[in-house]
Amino acid sequence: MDALQSTPVSDDATHYWNLAKLIIGPFVGATFAFVVARYNDARKLRRERIAAGNLALLTLRDQIDDYLGFRKSFRYDLANPARGAVAPVFMLVHATFQAYAETYIDFSSLSFLMERRRHIPKLNSIVYSQKLYRNLIKLDDLRNEAVLEFQKKLADADSPPQTIADIERIVGPLLIANATSAVVGLAFHAKDDEKTYRRAVDELREALIDELEPWWWPKWARKQWPKLVGPALISFTNGDPHMQEEAMPAFPKQLLAAMAAQDAAEGKHPQAGAPLSFFPLDRWYSTYYQVLGKVNGRKILLPINGLDLHR
């Protein structure tokens, strides 16, 4: 009797179990498939963002390499004893034709960093580094053009110049002003830019690590083993010791004086106290003059060679 009565109960349980599987099974399968798909999408997106971050870091590394090559060439050229200790600023360098990578950061690929407010300030130094790099290339081109034009005018002169005054008369005040502007601007680049590039690298890496570190790892593990559980980002070193600032020759005294005069003139700029990332870049675009003042009620510019240009 007991055996006969247990059969309907067993059949009912099996029936309800099959019914539950029929109803719930598709939802469980669909949910699992959805979660797996979203997980795979998230992994793919994270890999793409790591790749974009590494490409930006590679671009910064190329720009730093270009800058260090320029600085070494420029500083050693300035220190050439053949120039003489009293050579005017516009005669301190000659034309060089350095090959620049001319690669720039694709900010659209880093747009995911702009989704969090805390990352936005870190992008300022990256934007500023790109402006400096573009400006360096343009200013180096201006230097080469000015020096080549300078040499052409001297070669076409009726007689070789014997004094600096003869050189100034042959090449003219405009070319002297342009050449001086290029030399002083490049000197500021050679003096100041490296820290901006290094800061851009550090802040980009910080933002990428903060954004892309795996949230599923405990915070203590992420701090203890950042290279093991964090995003695989390119690392930077200081590079060849012979390329560092400490190994560079000192600037000539006359160039330091011209740079100080430029800084003094810019100290009156209404934005002179602005943060580094927003500092005006007209230092390197404007023509350099030693004095800006009024003579007989007129505003005039006194170029490096002492001639007057009226504005």
C-alpha positions as CSV (number, residue, x, y, z in Angstrom):
1,M,0.0,0.0,0.0
2,D,2.8,2.4,0.9
3,A,4.5,1.8,-2.4
4,L,1.3,2.4,-4.3
5,Q,0.6,5.7,-2.5
6,S,4.1,7.1,-3.1
7,T,3.9,6.9,-6.8
8,P,1.6,9.9,-7.4
9,V,3.7,12.1,-5.1
10,S,6.8,11.2,-7.0
11,D,5.1,11.8,-10.3
12,D,3.8,15.2,-9.1
13,A,7.3,16.3,-8.0
14,T,8.7,15.3,-11.3
15,H,6.0,17.1,-13.1
16,Y,6.5,20.4,-11.2
17,W,10.2,20.1,-11.5
18,N,9.9,19.7,-15.3
19,L,7.5,22.6,-15.4
20,A,9.9,24.8,-13.4
21,K,12.7,24.0,-15.7
22,L,10.6,24.8,-18.7
23,I,9.6,28.2,-17.3
24,I,12.7,29.3,-15.4
25,G,15.4,27.6,-17.6
26,P,15.2,30.0,-20.6
27,F,15.4,33.0,-18.2
28,V,18.4,31.6,-16.4
29,G,20.1,30.8,-19.7
30,A,19.3,34.2,-21.2
31,T,20.5,35.9,-18.1
32,F,23.7,33.9,-18.1
33,A,24.3,34.6,-21.8
34,F,23.6,38.3,-21.2
35,V,26.1,38.5,-18.3
36,V,28.8,36.7,-20.2
37,A,28.2,39.0,-23.3
38,R,28.4,42.1,-21.1
39,Y,31.5,40.8,-19.4
40,N,33.2,40.1,-22.7
41,D,32.2,43.6,-24.0
42,A,33.6,45.2,-20.8
43,R,36.9,43.3,-21.3
44,K,37.1,44.3,-24.9
45,L,36.4,47.9,-24.1
46,R,39.0,47.9,-21.3
47,R,41.6,46.4,-23.7
48,E,40.8,49.1,-26.3
49,R,41.2,51.8,-23.7
50,I,44.5,50.4,-22.4
51,A,45.7,50.3,-26.0
52,A,44.6,54.0,-26.5
53,G,46.4,55.0,-23.3
54,N,49.6,53.2,-24.4
55,L,49.5,54.8,-27.8
56,A,49.2,58.2,-26.1
57,L,52.1,57.3,-23.8
58,L,54.1,56.2,-26.9
59,T,53.4,59.5,-28.5
60,L,54.6,61.4,-25.5
61,R,57.8,59.2,-25.5
62,D,58.4,60.1,-29.1
63,Q,58.0,63.8,-28.3
64,I,60.3,63.6,-25.3
65,D,62.9,61.8,-27.4
66,D,62.6,64.6,-30.1
67,Y,62.8,67.3,-27.4
68,L,65.9,65.7,-25.8
69,G,67.6,65.5,-29.1
70,F,66.8,69.1,-29.9
71,R,68.0,70.3,-26.5
72,K,71.3,68.6,-26.7
73,S,72.0,69.8,-30.2
74,F,70.9,73.4,-29.4
75,R,72.7,73.7,-26.1
76,Y,76.0,72.3,-27.4
77,D,75.7,74.6,-30.5
78,L,75.3,77.6,-28.2
79,A,78.4,76.5,-26.2
80,N,80.6,76.4,-29.4
81,P,83.6,78.5,-28.5
82,A,84.0,79.6,-32.1
83,R,81.0,81.9,-31.6
84,G,82.9,84.1,-29.2
85,A,82.0,85.4,-25.8
86,V,80.5,88.7,-27.1
87,A,78.6,87.4,-30.1
88,P,75.1,89.0,-30.4
89,V,72.2,86.6,-29.6
90,F,71.1,86.4,-33.2
91,M,74.5,85.0,-34.2
92,L,74.7,82.2,-31.5
93,V,73.3,79.3,-33.6
94,H,73.3,78.0,-37.1
95,A,70.7,76.1,-39.1
96,T,70.1,72.4,-38.1
97,F,67.7,70.0,-39.7
98,Q,66.5,67.7,-37.0
99,A,63.9,65.1,-38.0
100,Y,60.9,65.3,-35.7
101,A,58.4,62.5,-35.4
102,E,55.5,65.0,-35.6
103,T,53.1,62.6,-34.0
104,Y,50.4,64.0,-31.8
105,I,48.0,62.6,-29.2
106,D,44.6,61.6,-30.4
107,F,42.4,63.1,-27.7
108,S,39.3,61.5,-29.0
109,S,40.7,58.1,-28.1
110,L,41.1,59.4,-24.5
111,S,37.6,60.8,-24.2
112,F,36.7,58.1,-21.6
113,L,39.0,60.0,-19.2
114,M,36.7,63.0,-19.4
115,E,33.7,61.1,-18.0
116,R,35.1,61.6,-14.5
117,R,35.6,65.2,-13.1
118,R,38.8,64.2,-11.2
119,H,40.6,63.3,-14.4
120,I,39.9,66.5,-16.3
121,P,42.5,68.6,-14.5
122,K,45.2,66.0,-15.3
123,L,44.5,66.6,-19.0
124,N,45.7,70.2,-18.8
125,S,49.4,69.3,-18.8
126,I,48.9,66.9,-21.7
127,V,47.2,69.6,-23.8
128,Y,49.9,72.0,-22.9
129,S,52.7,69.5,-23.8
130,Q,51.1,69.2,-27.3
131,K,51.1,72.9,-27.7
132,L,54.8,73.1,-26.7
133,Y,55.7,70.4,-29.1
134,R,53.9,72.0,-32.1
135,N,55.4,75.3,-31.2
136,L,58.9,73.8,-30.9
137,I,58.7,72.4,-34.4
138,K,57.4,75.7,-35.9
139,L,60.0,77.8,-34.0
140,D,62.8,75.5,-35.1
141,D,61.7,76.0,-38.7
142,L,61.7,79.7,-38.2
143,R,65.2,79.5,-36.8
144,N,66.4,77.6,-39.8
145,E,64.7,80.0,-42.2
146,A,66.2,83.0,-40.5
147,V,69.7,81.6,-40.4
148,L,69.6,80.6,-44.0
149,E,68.3,84.0,-45.0
150,F,71.0,85.5,-42.8
151,Q,73.7,83.5,-44.6
152,K,72.3,84.3,-48.0
153,K,72.4,88.1,-47.4
154,L,76.0,87.9,-46.1
155,A,77.0,85.8,-49.2
156,D,75.4,88.3,-51.5
157,A,77.1,91.3,-49.9
158,D,79.4,93.4,-52.1
159,S,82.3,92.9,-49.6
160,P,82.7,90.6,-46.6
161,P,81.6,92.2,-43.3
162,Q,84.5,93.0,-41.0
163,T,82.5,93.9,-37.8
164,I,79.3,93.2,-36.1
165,A,78.0,96.6,-37.2
166,D,78.7,95.6,-40.8
167,I,76.7,92.4,-40.3
168,E,73.8,94.3,-38.8
169,R,73.8,96.8,-41.7
170,I,73.8,94.0,-44.3
171,V,71.1,91.7,-42.8
172,G,68.8,94.5,-41.6
173,P,66.8,95.0,-38.4
174,L,63.8,92.8,-39.3
175,L,65.9,89.7,-39.9
176,I,67.9,90.4,-36.8
177,A,64.7,90.7,-34.8
178,N,63.3,87.4,-36.2
179,A,66.6,85.5,-35.6
180,T,66.8,86.9,-32.1
181,S,63.2,85.9,-31.4
182,A,63.8,82.4,-32.6
183,V,67.0,81.9,-30.6
184,V,65.4,83.3,-27.4
185,G,62.2,81.3,-27.9
186,L,64.2,78.1,-28.5
187,A,66.3,78.8,-25.4
188,F,63.1,78.9,-23.3
189,H,62.0,75.6,-24.8
190,A,65.5,74.1,-24.0
191,K,65.2,75.4,-20.4
192,D,61.6,74.7,-19.4
193,D,59.9,72.1,-21.5
194,E,61.1,68.8,-20.1
195,K,59.2,69.1,-16.8
196,T,56.0,69.7,-18.7
197,Y,56.4,66.5,-20.8
198,R,57.3,64.5,-17.7
199,R,54.3,65.9,-15.8
200,A,52.1,65.0,-18.7
201,V,53.3,61.4,-18.7
202,D,52.9,61.1,-14.9
203,E,49.4,62.5,-14.9
204,L,48.2,60.5,-17.9
205,R,49.5,57.3,-16.2
206,E,47.7,58.2,-13.0
207,A,44.4,58.9,-14.7
208,L,44.7,55.6,-16.8
209,I,45.4,53.5,-13.7
210,D,42.6,55.1,-11.7
211,E,40.1,54.5,-14.6
212,L,41.2,51.1,-15.8
213,E,42.3,49.2,-12.7
214,P,40.2,46.1,-12.2
215,W,37.4,47.0,-9.7
216,W,36.9,43.3,-8.8
217,W,40.2,43.2,-7.0
218,P,40.3,44.4,-3.4
219,K,41.8,47.9,-3.0
220,W,44.7,46.6,-0.8
221,A,45.6,44.1,-3.6
222,R,45.6,46.9,-6.2
223,K,48.0,49.0,-4.1
224,Q,50.2,46.0,-3.2
225,W,50.6,44.6,-6.7
226,P,49.8,47.4,-9.2
227,K,51.7,45.8,-12.0
228,L,50.2,42.4,-11.4
229,V,46.5,43.4,-11.2
230,G,46.5,46.9,-12.8
231,P,46.5,47.8,-16.5
232,A,49.6,47.0,-18.5
233,L,50.9,50.5,-19.2
234,I,54.2,51.5,-20.8
235,S,56.9,52.6,-18.2
236,F,59.3,55.5,-18.6
237,T,62.9,56.0,-17.5
238,N,65.0,59.1,-17.4
239,G,67.0,57.7,-20.3
240,D,70.6,58.3,-21.2
241,P,72.4,60.4,-18.5
242,H,74.2,62.3,-21.2
243,M,70.9,63.7,-22.4
244,Q,69.8,65.0,-19.0
245,E,69.7,68.7,-18.0
246,E,72.6,68.3,-15.6
247,A,74.9,67.2,-18.5
248,M,74.0,70.2,-20.7
249,P,76.4,73.2,-21.1
250,A,75.4,76.5,-19.5
251,F,73.7,79.1,-21.6
252,P,75.9,82.0,-22.8
253,K,75.6,85.1,-20.6
254,Q,74.3,87.3,-23.4
255,L,71.5,84.8,-24.0
256,L,70.6,84.6,-20.3
257,A,70.4,88.4,-20.3
258,A,68.0,88.4,-23.3
259,M,65.9,85.7,-21.6
260,A,65.7,87.7,-18.4
261,A,64.7,90.8,-20.4
262,Q,61.9,88.7,-22.1
263,D,60.7,87.5,-18.8
264,A,60.7,91.0,-17.3
265,A,58.6,92.2,-20.3
266,E,56.2,89.3,-19.9
267,G,55.9,90.0,-16.2
268,K,53.6,92.9,-17.2
269,H,51.3,90.6,-19.1
270,P,47.8,90.4,-17.6
271,Q,48.0,86.6,-17.6
272,A,51.5,86.3,-16.3
273,G,50.3,84.9,-13.0
274,A,48.2,82.2,-14.7
275,P,48.8,78.5,-14.0
276,L,51.4,76.8,-16.1
277,S,48.9,74.9,-18.2
278,F,47.2,78.1,-19.2
279,F,50.3,80.3,-19.6
280,P,50.2,82.4,-22.8
281,L,52.4,81.0,-25.6
282,D,53.0,84.3,-27.3
283,R,56.6,84.3,-25.9
284,W,57.6,82.0,-28.7
285,Y,55.4,83.5,-31.4
286,S,56.2,87.1,-30.9
287,T,59.3,88.9,-32.2
288,Y,61.7,89.6,-29.4
289,Y,62.7,93.1,-28.5
290,Q,64.8,94.3,-25.6
291,V,62.8,97.4,-24.7
292,L,59.2,98.6,-25.1
293,G,58.7,102.2,-24.2
294,K,57.8,105.7,-25.3
295,V,60.1,108.2,-26.9
296,N,58.8,111.7,-27.5
297,G,55.2,110.6,-26.7
298,R,55.3,107.8,-29.3
299,K,55.2,104.1,-28.5
300,I,58.2,102.5,-30.2
301,L,60.0,99.2,-30.2
302,L,63.8,99.1,-29.7
303,P,65.2,95.9,-31.2
304,I,68.3,94.1,-30.2
305,N,70.5,96.1,-32.5
306,G,69.3,99.5,-31.3
307,L,67.4,100.6,-34.4
308,D,63.8,101.9,-34.1
309,L,60.8,100.2,-35.5
310,H,57.6,102.1,-35.1
311,R,54.3,100.4,-34.3
